[in-house]
């Protein structure tokens, strides 16, 4: 059997629609890219049911946003917008991507959300992360299960497992979000208004990141949830950044 091999990605984020990842994990991806890690985004749908914009325009916007965040890859699974389903066929699509890029960390939507596509995407990615490690699911690729699955866009009642300081990457996140001009406030647009096109939508998003920042004593933060218990192998290094064997005055 010929085994398909792809490039290695350190962090791969899955969003139901183009712009979902940028809104709630864009600063983290920009920061990780700046640290030298390979990052990528997979959009599950093309956003074809969106009230504003077109598929073609949103595709162009996603490419522009990818450049702003320094992504190595951006793909679209092409599942039906408004009808994301968890089936053997859709799981297999995600498994092929996971085995292709072999990410160490996967990001996706938290499972409790008002938007059905976000809920179903969360379940789809969670199941595919597990099934990707099963040898008897044959895709012509080596089996692979990512080390860590993290969830973004937490409900207001859920305390984060941890918060990433993205204070220095606020501009990059905002620039990436602003790439989606079709979705945001535009006084010259004749398209119907939406939640995203409200004049204060971006301010509301930044308020969320400011709140998470206050939880860690920083200006801006992005919150993530981890199922299970976080293991810390080096207590001193984790909380202080010090390395063993090096004396700090």
N, C-alpha and C positions, 0 to 999 in steps of 0.2 A: 504493500500500500504506500502510495506517495503521500507524504505528510506536508500539508501546506504550512508555511511559516510566514509570519508577518513581523513588522517592527514592534519593538517592546515599548509600551506606554506605562509610565509610572502611575498616573491617575487618569481614569476614564469616567466621565460624568454622562449620565443618561437623563435627558429631559423630555417630557411629553411633547413639547412644542419648541420651535426655535424661539429663543429668548428666555426660557424657563431657567436654564442653568445660569445665564448671565445675571439674572435678578438676585439669586440667592447664594451662588457659589462662585461668581465671577472674580471677586477679589482674591479668593483662595487659589483659584487656578492661575491668576496672574502672578501671585506671590510665588507659587511653586515653580512656575516657569522661570521666574527671575532667579530662583535658587538653583536652576539647572536641571530640573526634572522635566521629563517629557509628559505633556498633558494633552488630553483630547476630549471632544464632546461628540456624543451620538444623539441626534434628535430622532425621537421615535416616530413622529408624524411630520408632515409638511405644513401643518397649520392651515389646511385648505378650507376649513370651516370658519376661520377667523372673520369677524365682522369687517375688519379693515385690511387693506392690502391684498396682494395676490401671491400665489405660490412662487412665481418667478421672482417677485420683488423680495419676498422673505428669504428665498435662497441666496440672493445677492447680499442681503443684510446679514445673514448668518456667516457668510464668507468674510465680510468686513469685520464682524465682531470677533471671529476667530483670529484674525491678524492682530486686533487690539489686545487680545488676551495672550498672544504668543503660543497658540495651540499648534501642536504638531499634526493633528488629524482632526477632521470633522466629517462625520457621515450622517446620512439620514436613512432610517429603516423603511420609510414609506408606508407605515401602517396607517389605517384609516383614522383621520382626525375625528374626534367625537365618538369613536367606536373602537378604542384600543381594547383588544381582547387577549386573554391569557389562554393560549391553545398550544398544542404540541408544535404547530407550524411557526407561531410567533416566538415561542421559546427558542426554537432551533435557530431563528434568525439572530437572536441575541447571543446564543451560544457560539455561533460562528464568529461573531465580532469579538467576544471575550477570548476565544482561542487564537484569534488572529493577532490581537494586540497584547494579550497576556498581562493585563494591568495588575499592579500590586494592590491598588485601592480603587474601588468603584463607588461612585456617588450617584444617588438617585432621590426621587421624591419620598418624603415621609408618607406613610400609608393612610393617615387620617387627614383628608382634605376635601373641600367642597367640590372640586372639579373631578368628575369621574375619570377623565383621562389620567390625571395625576395619581389617583388611587390605583388604577389598573396598571399603570406604568410601574409603580412601586412594587406591586406584586409580581409583575412580569420579570422585572430585573432581579428581584430577590430569588425567584424560582430558577431563573436561568443561571445565576451565579452558583447555585448549588448543583444544578444538573450539568453544568459545564465540566465538573470534575468526575462525571460518571463515564467510565471507559466504554460501556456498551452503547452509548450514544455516539454513533459513528458519523463524523462530518468530514473525514479525510484529514483531520488535524489532530495534534496531540491533545489529550484531555488536559484541562487546566481549571483550577478553581482559585479565584483571587483571594488574597490573604484577608482583606478587610472590606466590608460593605458599610457605607455610611449614608445617612439620610439627611436631606436639607429641606428647607421650607417647613419648619416646625410650627405646629399650632401654638397659639398664645399660652395655652395651659401646660405645655410640655417644657420642662427644664432641659437645656442642652446637656449632652454628655461632655462636650467641650466647645470652646469658642476659639476661632483662629483670628489673631490680630491682623486685620487688613487695612490698618490706618494709612499706610504708605501706598496703598493701591486703590484708593477711592477714585482717583481720576481715571485709572484704567478701566475700572468696573463701569463707571458712568459713561465713559466713551464707548465701551462695548454695548451697553444698553441703548445708548443714543443711536447706534447703528440701525436700530429697528424703528426708523422714522415713521414707517407705515402704521405702527401701533401706538405711537405716542402723540401728545398734544400737537396739533398743527392748526392754527387759526384759519388757514386757507383751505383746509380739507372740507369736502362736502359729504364725507362718509359718516355713517351713524356713530355717535359717541359710545365709548366703552369705558370700563374701569381704568384701563391702561392709558386712555387718551385724556383722562382728566388732567387739568393743568397742574395739579399738585401731586400727581401720582409718584413722580420720582422723589419728591420731598418725603412722601410717606415711606418709600422704600429705604431712603437714607435714615429716616427715624428708626426703623427696625434695626438697621446695622449700628446705629448709635446706641440703642438700648443694649444690644449684645456687647458692644464695646464697654459699656459701663460695668458689666458683670465681671470683666477682667481688668478693669482699670485702664482701658485704652479708649482711643477716640472712636474707632470703628471695629466691628467684629462680625464674623459670620458663624452661625451656629450649626452644629451637627449632632446627630443622635447615633449612638452605637448600641446595637442590641448586645446584651451580655455585659461582661465586666472587662474593663480595660486593664491589660497587664502592663506593669512597669518593671523593667528588668534592672534599671539603674536609677535608684531613687534620687541620688544627688544630681546626676546628670540631667534627669528629666526636669527637676524643679529649679535647677540653678544654671544649667548649661555648661557646667564644669566637666572636664574630661579626667578620667582616672589617670593617676601617675603624674599629673601636672600640678605644681604647687601655685596657688593663687594668693597674692598678698592682699 
